[in-house]
Amino acid sequence: MHFSNVFLKSIFIVIIIIISGYYISGFIKIKEDNLKLKNFFNVEKMGAVKNYSDSYISILEIPKINLKKGMYEINSKFNDVDKNIEINPKSNMPDTEKGNFILEAHSGLSLTSYFNNLEKLTKNDIVNVYYNNIKYKYLIENFYDIDKTGKAIIKRDYNKNTITLITCKKNENKQIIYIGYLKEKKTY
C-alpha cells in the first residue's frame, strides 16, 4: 500500500512539472513575441534595415479574435505552420496589385494554434496586415469548407487584392477558408 501511494504521488508531481513547463514555455513565447511586435513597429517607423532572419516582415491583426501575430519571410525556417502563421510559398505580398496574401495556421490547443478562434469570423469582420509601413485593411467577404487533402482551391475575385486565411476545422477532416478583400490602405 505504501509503495502505491509513493508511486501515485511521484506520477502526480511529474504531471505537474510537465504542465508547468508547458505554461512557462508558453509565457516565454508570448513575451518574446510581444517584444518582436514592438520592435517591428519601432524599426518600421525609423526606416532601419531589418534582419529578416529573426524579425517579422509583416504583422497580422484580427481584432475580433484578439490576434496580433508577426510573420517571417517566405524563405525563413520560422515560416512554417508548425512554428508560426505561415505565409504560403505561392502567396503574393500585400503590396502586389490584385494579389492574394495566403496565410495558414493551426487551430486547436497547441502553442502554435494561432488560428484557433478563426471560426468566430463572419462576413465584414476586419483583418489588418502591416507591411512595409502600410496598414492593409481587409473585410471578410466569404468563407467555405473544403476537404482536407493538402490542396486548397481558392475561390476569389482575381480583380481585387485578396487575403486568404486557411485552417483546419476542429474535430473534422475539413479545412475552412476565409476570403477577404482590401478596403483601405494607409501609412502608419
N, C-alpha and C positions, 0 to 999 in steps of 0.2 A: 504494500500500500504506500509506504514512504517513497519508494522509487518512482511510482507513477505520479505522485504529487510533484516531485522534483522535476521529472521529465516534462510534465504539463506546464510548470512554471517556466522552464527553460524554453519551451516552444513559444509560450506567450511572450517572453522577453525578446526572442528572435523576431517574432512578428512585429512587435512594437518598434524594434530597431529598423526593420525593413520599411515600415510605413513612415517612420520619422525621416529616414534617409530620402524617401520619395518626396516628401513635402519640403524638406530642406533643399534638395536639388531643384525643385520647382520654384521655391522662393529665390534662390540664387539666380536661376534662369530669368525670372521676372525682373530682378534688379539689374542684371546685365542688359536685358532687352530695353528697359527704361533708359538706361544710360546711352545705349546706341541710338534710341529715338531722339533723345535730347541732342546728342552730337550731330545727328543727321540734319536737324533744323539749324543748328549753330553753323555748321560747315556750309550749308546752302546759303545762309544769309551773308556769310563772309566771302563767298565765292572761292573758298580754298580748294586746293586739289585734294581729291578723296583717295584714300587707299581702299579700293573696292574689294580687296581680298578678305577684309574683315569688317567692312562697314556696309551699311544699307545703301542701295541705289534708289530705292523707292519706298514709300510708306502706303499701306492700305489702311483706310479708316472706314468702318461701318458703324455709325453712331447707334443705330437701333439695337445692335447686339454688343455694344461696348467693346468693339475690336479696333485696336490700333497696333499694327504689326509691320515691321520692316521686312524688306525682301532684298535678296542678293542678286548680283548679275547672273545671267543665264549660265555662264561657264563656271561659276563658283561651286565648290564642293558643298556649300551650305544651301544651294538652290536645289533642294531635294525634299520631296513631300514627307519623308521620314524625319526631317530636321527642321522644317520651316514651311512657310507658304511658298510653293514652287511656282515660278514663272515658267510656263510651258515653253520648251525649246522652239516651238513653231509660232510662238506669240510675237506680236508686234508690240513695241513700247507705246505708251500713251500718246506720244507726240507724232505718231505715224498717222497721216491723214487716211481716214476710212479703214484704219487698222483694227485689230482685235487683240486686246490685252487679256491673255488667258491665264488664270490663276487656279491652282489646285491645292487642296489641303485636306487633311484627315478630319473626320468627325469622330466622336467617341469620347473616351475618358483619359487618353494618354496626354502627356505634357505637350505633344505636338498636334493635338486636335484643335487647331486654330479655327476650323470651320464647324465646330461642334454645334453652334447655335444658328448656323446659316439657314436652317429650315424655318426660322421665325420670320425671314424676309418675305415681304409681299410686294405687290406692284406699287411703284412710285417710291419705294424706300431708297434712301441716298447711300451711295458708295463713293467715297473720295479717294483719290490717288494723288500723292505728292511726288512729283518727279521733275527734276531739272528746274527748280524754282517756280513750277507751275502747279496749281491745285486743279485737278480734273474732277469735276462733279458729274457723276453718272446717276441716272434713275433706273431702277429695275423695271423692265417692261414685260418680261416674260420669264417663266421657269417651267421646266418639264423634267420628267424622269426618263432615264434610259437604262437598258440592261447593262450590268457591269461586265464588260467584255475586254476592257483595256483600250477601247477606241470609242471616241465620242463624236457624234455628228452634231455640229453646232449650227442651229437654225437662227440666223440673224440677218439683218438688213445690211448688205455689203456697201451701201452708200453712206453709212454712218460710222462714226467712231464708237467702238464697242468695248465693253468689258464683259468677260465671261468668267464666272466662278463655278468651279466643279468640286463636288464632294460626294462621298458615299452616303446613302440613306441608311439610317440606323435600323438594324435588325432586318434588313432586306438585302437581296443581291442586286441592288439597283444603285444608280448614281442620280444625283439631281444637278441640273444645270440651270444657272441663273444668267440671264442676258440683261445687260444694262446699256443704255445709250448716253453719250456725252450730252449734257445740257448746258454746261458752263465751264470755262477755264479762265483762271486768273492768276496773276503773280501773287505769291505770298511773301 
